[in-house]
Amino acid sequence: MTQEQRDRALLRASSAPVPLTTATHDTGLLVLRLVVGLSMVGHGTMKLFGWFGGPGLDATGKGFTMAGYPAGDAMAVIASLSETLGGLGLALGLLTPLAGAALTGVFINVLDVRGLSAYFPPKGVELEVLLFAGVVALTLTGPGRFAADHYLPVLRESRPRYSWLALLVGVVAGFIVLLIRD
């Protein structure tokens, strides 16, 4: 093999495409899914069942009523189930676009109720923005190989149209709920 042939072979080898997903990438997505998803499950079950020192459904319903939502008790159930089931879906990587849509609608309302006047604590929305960014990132990237979606043929790979459609549905649903708020 001549030097020129070796140089060409080296050039071809160095410009080989990098795989879109690696074990490290998928492990990173798993960690993000578990932290964001289980955080949302915790927040949802605090409202739904009063777990982890949470207010429970009755107090959450009163909070929704005070925030201007009609049928505060029903809104509390919807929000609590959206957080719990959406978080569980993210953590398991199960129906990830749907989980992302549910949580997107929740966060649009959370950020509106909390207001955006301050970012950092004590009255800021730093945690909410961070969790919402994690939800959006996971919805757009997909859950990775270490997820239940990996075994569902239609969701095996991150399909951009499902990701964007899920975010759009979550945004529209979130704003529709805001429109019915006093």
Summary of the structure (lengths in Angstrom):
residues: 182
radius of gyration: 20.8
end to end distance: 78.2
largest distance: 80.3
contacts: 584
relative contact order: 0.14
helix: 75%
strand: 0%
